[in-house]
Amino acid sequence: MDQQSPAAAESAPPRWYAPARVVGFVGASLAVGAFPSFSLRSTITMIGIGGAFFWLGVTRRLTRHPAVRQVARQALWWLVPVLVFATFELVSFALGSTAAHPTLSALADPVLQHYWARAAVFLGWITGYWALVKR
């Protein structure tokens, strides 16, 4: 069996940490899913949780994953859809978000009217942001 040094064992999170995080994320998602889409309550909640995650990331209170020194060439292909969607959003926003040129948020409104969709999107957002905090 692989033995850890005492310093590494002290910095490792306890065994209950991952399940508690999952329960917290799912609970927060179910609670925020009850808020109307793009409402003041949902915005304040997202800013509050995002601010707490930002603070945790800046203060380096969490153990971190090792930093990636070089991005693989295949990973750079993920920039293509990101740039396409960013360009689409900026052009639509510049044209005034009309029916002919809706923004992505306007296209998401019919989907986000449903509770489970809002909860799922918030769970994805909070999980993705957590991965960024751990980097």
C-alpha positions in Angstrom: 0.0 0.0 0.0 1.2 3.5 -0.8 2.2 5.5 2.3 1.6 9.3 2.3 3.9 11.7 4.1 2.4 13.3 7.2 2.4 16.7 5.4 0.4 15.3 2.5 -2.0 13.5 4.7 -2.7 16.8 6.6 -3.5 18.7 3.4 -5.8 16.0 1.9 -9.5 16.7 2.5 -11.4 14.4 4.8 -13.4 11.4 3.3 -16.7 13.1 3.9 -15.7 16.2 1.9 -16.7 15.0 -1.7 -20.1 13.7 -0.7 -20.8 16.8 1.3 -19.9 19.0 -1.6 -22.2 17.0 -3.9 -25.1 17.3 -1.5 -24.4 21.0 -1.1 -24.2 21.6 -4.8 -27.4 19.6 -5.6 -29.2 21.3 -2.6 -28.2 24.8 -3.8 -29.2 23.9 -7.4 -32.6 22.7 -6.2 -33.1 25.8 -4.2 -32.0 28.2 -6.9 -34.1 26.4 -9.5 -37.1 27.6 -7.6 -36.2 31.2 -8.4 -37.6 32.8 -11.6 -35.1 32.9 -14.5 -33.0 36.1 -14.6 -34.6 37.4 -11.4 -33.0 39.5 -8.7 -33.0 36.6 -6.3 -31.2 34.2 -8.7 -28.7 36.9 -9.7 -27.9 37.7 -6.1 -27.5 34.0 -5.3 -25.2 33.4 -8.2 -23.1 36.5 -7.4 -22.9 35.4 -3.7 -21.9 31.8 -4.5 -19.6 33.0 -7.2 -18.0 35.5 -4.9 -17.5 32.9 -2.2 -15.8 30.6 -4.8 -13.7 33.5 -6.1 -12.6 34.2 -2.5 -11.7 30.6 -1.9 -9.7 30.6 -5.2 -7.8 33.8 -4.4 -7.0 32.9 -0.8 -5.6 29.5 -1.8 -7.4 27.8 1.1 -8.1 24.7 -0.9 -5.8 22.0 -2.2 -5.2 22.5 -5.9 -4.8 20.2 -8.9 -1.4 20.5 -10.5 -1.3 23.2 -13.1 -1.2 22.3 -16.8 2.1 23.5 -18.3 1.2 23.0 -21.9 -2.2 22.6 -23.5 -2.5 19.7 -26.0 -3.1 20.6 -29.6 -6.4 18.7 -29.6 -7.7 20.8 -26.6 -7.2 24.0 -28.7 -10.1 22.9 -30.9 -12.4 23.7 -28.0 -11.7 27.3 -28.8 -13.6 27.1 -32.1 -17.1 26.6 -30.6 -16.4 29.1 -27.9 -15.3 31.7 -30.4 -18.3 30.9 -32.6 -20.8 31.3 -29.8 -19.1 34.5 -28.5 -19.2 36.0 -31.9 -22.8 35.0 -32.3 -23.7 36.6 -29.0 -21.8 39.8 -29.6 -23.2 40.3 -33.1 -26.8 39.6 -31.9 -26.3 42.0 -28.9 -25.0 44.7 -31.2 -28.0 44.3 -33.6 -30.4 44.8 -30.7 -31.5 41.2 -29.9 -34.5 41.3 -32.3 -36.5 38.3 -33.4 -34.2 38.0 -36.4 -31.1 38.2 -34.3 -31.8 36.9 -30.8 -29.1 36.6 -28.1 -28.3 33.3 -26.5 -30.0 34.4 -23.3 -33.2 35.2 -25.3 -33.0 31.8 -26.9 -32.5 30.2 -23.5 -35.6 31.8 -22.0 -38.1 29.1 -23.1 -35.9 26.4 -21.7 -35.2 28.2 -18.5 -38.9 28.6 -17.7 -38.9 25.1 -16.4 -37.8 24.3 -12.8 -35.6 21.3 -13.6 -33.9 23.0 -16.5 -32.9 26.0 -14.2 -31.7 23.6 -11.5 -29.6 21.6 -14.0 -28.1 24.7 -15.5 -27.2 26.1 -12.1 -25.7 22.7 -11.1 -23.6 22.8 -14.3 -22.5 26.4 -13.6 -21.6 25.8 -10.0 -19.7 22.5 -10.8 -17.7 24.2 -13.6 -16.9 27.2 -11.5 -15.7 24.8 -8.7 -13.4 23.1 -11.2 -11.9 26.5 -12.0 -11.5 27.3 -8.3 -9.5 24.0 -7.8 -7.1 24.9 -10.6 
